[in-house]
Structures are given as C-alpha cells and as structure tokens.
Amino acid sequence: MQLIPTGEAEKPRNQFPPVYVGETLISEEDIAREMQHHPAEEVVEAWHAAAKSLVIRELLLQQAGRLKLPEELDEETTIARVLELELDVPEPSEEDCERFYASNPGRFRSPTLMAVSHILLAAAPDDVQERMRQEEVGRQLLLSLLEGRAQFASLARQYSACESRHQGGSLGQISKGQTVEEFERPVLRLKEGLNPELIESRYGWHLVRVDQRIDGEQLPYEHVKPKIRQYLSESVTRRAFRQYLQVLATEAGVSGIDLELPDSPLMQ
C-alpha cells in the first residue's frame, strides 16, 4: 500500500466558488452567517440567496464610498441614502392609474360571499382503499338527496366527519382564502343549490350545498386609486432598482455567482 506523505493529501474542495465584487472577496464565513436569513429546502439555494444578498449590499456600499457619504452612518442608513440619491423613480400619472384599472377589472371586485353547507366523508390522502369506499358512500348519499329521499342536515349529522355536522353541515359564510384551495376553487364557482358532483380535497370527499351566493361587484375607480398608485409606484421602483444594480454590477465586476436580481430592494 502506498502511503501519501503528510501535507500532500488533497484537501477537500469547497463546493462553491469564491465570490468577488470587484477586488473585494465575499468571505465564506459571511455567506454562512447570512444563510440563516434565507431558509431553503436545499443548501445550494440558501447559499445562492445569501451570496446574492451580500453582493448587492457590497455593490451599494461601494457606491456609497464613491458618493462620499458620511462614514459614521450605519450600513442600512447608508444603503437607504444611496437609493434615495441614485434612483430616479417617476410617480405614476393619473392616466397610468386609469389605464391599469381599465385593463385589470378582475382585480378590483369585492369578494364573492357564499353560505355553504357540506358533508365530509373523511379519508387520508394516502389511503386509496378508504378513499374509494368513501367516494362510493358519497355517490349513494348524493343520489338520495337528488331524488328527495333524504334531508341534507340529517345526513350531515349522521355521516359528516366535520364539526359542522352539529349545525346540519353549515360552514357559515365563506369567501376566497378561507378554506383549502382544492375545496375553495370549485365551490366558489357553484350556483345556489345542491352540487350534483362530489368534491375531493386532502380531507376526503365533500357533498356541497350552496345556501346563498352574493357575487362580488366592481369597485369604483376612486375607491381603489390609492392602491393602484402604490402598486404602480412599487413596480416602477423594482424595475429601476434592477436596472441600477445591473449598472453597478457591470462597472464593478461580479464573479463567482450569477446575479439574478430580485424584484425588491429589500435585502433581508
């Protein structure tokens, strides 16, 4: 067996390349500390997010030096001052706001409100046999309701695994965002009355009856204008920030990472 002399063994290589902003090295230690603020399923994702955050910060701090900002300012104040001085962001005009309102009518409606009752036939997502069994039970119950041989509230009290069974299956008033997505999506499209099809969710199968439906209405422009102005202003700011960083990165030179610029100037 050939022995490798002490000091000549190959050292383990860092899986990530060194990251530079110009001549400034973003140290591995700094990136490792920053990673705690960028949780991700994979280490490589957290590393890239942390490295990008530090590169952006370094670009802005280097620009602060070129602008000769006071050195006694803390980093966050310095960065905010750089953006205040350097970003030229025009305010959206009245015409911009009106055009956005006219082009996006669906975004400016009051929520649809529905009074809904259901019967939950519970089955775990990974229990295929039980799901099939409960689906068949649901079809039989639905047939009884459609043929008028049973009352919804009575079946809810007898079969439903949801606490709403004590109120005859009533969930009360619901609107978008109040229930799980796979249940909400089909239910919010229903008309008043008993739904003739079962609805499947992660919890099992649902028999659903819409007791009342109040469709949302178009909100007047004057009511939503402040939100439109804020949205457009933030959108223009994000775009200006990306363009500004692209200029700084090109001038300074960034290596070791692909600088996929974020949609927001916030660098948490």
C-alpha positions in Angstrom: 0.0 0.0 0.0 1.4 3.4 -1.0 1.3 6.0 1.8 0.6 9.6 1.0 3.2 11.8 2.8 1.9 14.2 5.4 0.9 17.5 3.9 0.4 16.2 0.4 -3.1 14.7 0.8 -5.6 16.5 -1.4 -7.7 18.9 0.6 -11.5 18.8 0.3 -12.6 21.4 -2.1 -15.4 23.9 -1.3 -18.4 23.1 -3.4 -18.9 26.9 -4.0 -16.6 29.2 -5.9 -15.2 32.3 -4.3 -17.4 35.4 -4.8 -15.9 38.7 -5.7 -17.3 42.2 -6.1 -14.5 43.9 -8.0 -11.4 43.1 -5.8 -13.5 42.6 -2.7 -13.9 38.9 -1.6 -17.3 38.0 0.0 -16.0 35.6 2.6 -17.3 32.1 3.1 -17.9 32.9 6.8 -20.0 35.9 5.9 -22.1 33.9 3.5 -22.5 31.1 6.0 -23.8 33.6 8.6 -26.1 35.2 6.1 -27.6 31.8 5.1 -29.7 31.7 8.3 -31.8 34.6 6.9 -32.5 32.7 3.7 -34.1 29.3 4.6 -34.5 26.9 1.7 -35.0 23.2 1.1 -31.6 22.8 -0.4 -28.3 24.2 0.9 -27.3 25.4 -2.5 -30.4 27.5 -2.7 -29.8 29.1 0.6 -26.1 29.7 -0.3 -27.1 31.5 -3.6 -29.7 33.6 -1.9 -27.2 34.6 0.9 -24.4 35.3 -1.6 -26.6 37.4 -3.8 -27.8 39.4 -0.8 -24.2 40.2 0.3 -23.1 41.0 -3.3 -26.0 43.5 -3.6 -25.1 45.0 -0.2 -21.4 45.3 -1.2 -22.3 47.0 -4.6 -24.3 49.6 -2.8 -21.7 50.2 0.0 -19.0 50.6 -2.7 -21.2 53.1 -4.4 -21.7 54.9 -1.1 -17.9 55.3 -1.0 -17.8 56.8 -4.4 -20.6 59.2 -3.4 -18.5 60.1 -0.3 -21.4 59.6 2.2 -20.5 60.1 5.9 -18.7 57.0 7.2 -20.4 57.3 10.6 -23.7 56.2 9.1 -24.7 52.6 9.8 -24.9 50.2 6.8 -28.7 50.2 6.5 -28.9 54.0 6.6 -26.1 54.3 4.1 -27.8 51.9 1.7 -31.1 53.8 2.0 -29.3 57.0 1.4 -27.7 55.7 -1.8 -31.0 54.5 -3.2 -32.6 57.9 -2.3 -29.9 59.8 -4.1 -29.4 57.5 -7.1 -32.8 56.1 -8.0 -35.0 58.3 -10.2 -38.5 56.9 -9.9 -41.3 58.9 -11.5 -44.6 58.9 -9.8 -47.4 57.1 -11.8 -49.7 59.6 -13.6 -53.5 59.7 -13.3 -53.6 58.3 -16.9 -51.3 55.4 -15.8 -53.7 54.5 -12.9 -56.8 54.8 -15.0 -55.3 52.6 -17.7 -54.3 49.9 -15.2 -57.8 50.0 -13.7 -59.4 49.5 -17.1 -57.0 46.7 -18.1 -57.4 44.7 -14.9 -61.1 44.7 -13.9 -61.0 41.4 -12.2 -58.5 42.7 -9.6 -60.9 45.4 -8.4 -64.0 43.5 -7.3 -65.5 43.0 -3.9 -65.2 39.3 -2.8 -67.9 36.8 -3.6 -69.6 35.7 -0.4 -71.2 32.3 -0.1 -73.2 30.5 2.6 -72.2 26.8 2.2 -73.1 23.5 3.8 -71.1 20.3 3.3 -70.9 16.7 4.4 -67.3 15.5 4.8 -66.6 11.8 4.2 -63.1 11.6 5.6 -60.2 9.6 4.2 -56.5 10.1 4.5 -54.8 11.3 1.3 -52.6 8.1 1.0 -55.4 5.6 1.9 -56.6 4.6 -1.6 -59.0 1.9 -0.5 -60.7 4.2 2.0 -61.0 7.0 -0.5 -62.6 4.7 -3.0 -65.0 3.4 -0.3 -66.0 6.9 0.8 -66.4 8.0 -2.8 -69.0 5.3 -3.3 -70.7 6.2 0.0 -70.8 9.8 -1.2 -72.4 8.9 -4.5 -75.1 7.0 -2.7 -75.8 9.9 -0.4 -75.9 12.3 -3.2 -78.3 10.2 -5.1 -80.6 10.1 -2.1 -80.5 13.9 -1.9 -81.1 14.4 -5.6 -84.1 12.0 -5.5 -85.5 13.7 -2.4 -85.3 10.6 -0.2 -83.2 12.3 2.5 -82.5 15.7 4.1 -79.1 17.3 3.9 -78.9 18.3 7.6 -79.9 14.8 8.7 -77.2 13.1 6.5 -74.7 15.7 7.8 -75.4 14.8 11.4 -75.1 11.1 10.6 -72.2 10.9 8.2 -70.1 14.0 8.3 -66.6 14.0 9.9 -66.6 17.8 10.2 -67.7 19.6 13.4 -70.2 21.5 11.2 -72.3 18.3 11.4 -73.7 19.8 14.7 -75.1 22.7 12.6 -76.5 20.4 9.9 -73.3 20.8 7.8 -73.4 24.6 7.7 -70.0 26.2 7.3 -71.5 29.7 7.6 -70.3 32.4 5.2 -67.1 31.8 3.3 -65.1 33.8 0.8 -61.8 33.4 -1.1 -58.9 32.4 1.1 -60.8 30.9 4.0 -60.7 27.3 3.0 -58.2 24.9 1.4 -57.5 25.7 -2.2 -58.7 22.4 -3.7 -62.1 22.8 -2.0 -62.4 26.5 -2.5 -61.7 26.6 -6.2 -64.6 24.5 -7.4 -67.0 25.7 -4.6 -66.6 29.4 -5.5 -67.8 28.6 -9.0 -71.0 26.9 -7.9 -74.6 28.3 -8.2 -77.1 28.1 -5.3 -78.4 24.7 -4.6 -77.0 21.2 -4.2 -73.9 20.5 -6.2 -74.6 17.3 -8.3 -71.0 16.2 -8.1 -68.7 15.2 -5.2 -65.7 17.5 -4.5 -62.4 15.9 -3.4 -59.9 17.5 -1.1 -57.0 16.4 1.0 -59.5 15.5 3.8 -61.7 13.3 1.7 -64.9 13.7 -0.3 -67.5 16.5 0.2 -71.1 16.8 -0.6 -71.8 20.5 -1.0 -74.8 22.7 -1.0 -74.7 26.4 -1.7 -77.4 28.1 0.5 -76.7 31.6 -0.7 -74.4 33.3 -3.2 -73.6 37.0 -3.3 -71.4 37.8 -6.3 -68.7 40.5 -5.9 -69.2 43.8 -7.6 -66.8 46.1 -9.5 -65.2 48.6 -7.1 -65.3 52.2 -8.3 -62.0 53.7 -9.5 -61.8 56.4 -6.9 -62.1 53.7 -4.2 -59.1 51.7 -5.4 -57.0 54.5 -6.9 -54.6 54.8 -3.9 -53.8 51.1 -4.0 -53.3 51.3 -7.8 -50.9 54.2 -7.4 -49.0 52.4 -4.7 -48.7 49.2 -6.8 -47.5 51.0 -9.9 -45.0 53.0 -7.9 -43.6 49.9 -6.3 -43.5 48.2 -9.7 -41.5 51.1 -11.2 -39.2 51.2 -8.2 -38.4 47.5 -8.5 -37.6 47.9 -12.2 -35.4 50.9 -11.6 -33.6 49.1 -8.8 -32.9 46.1 -11.1 -31.5 48.4 -13.8 -29.4 50.3 -11.3 -27.9 47.2 -9.9 -27.1 45.9 -13.4 -25.1 49.1 -14.0 -23.2 48.8 -10.7 -22.5 45.1 -11.2 -21.2 45.8 -14.7 -19.0 48.6 -13.6 -17.6 46.8 -10.5 -17.4 43.3 -12.0 -19.1 40.4 -10.1 -17.7 36.9 -10.2 -18.4 33.5 -8.6 -22.2 33.9 -8.8 -24.9 34.6 -11.3 -26.5 37.8 -10.1 -30.2 37.1 -10.6 -31.5 40.4 -9.5 -34.5 40.3 -7.1 -37.9 42.0 -7.5 -37.5 44.1 -4.4 -34.8 46.4 -3.0 -35.3 44.8 0.4 -32.2 42.7 1.2 -33.4 40.6 4.1 
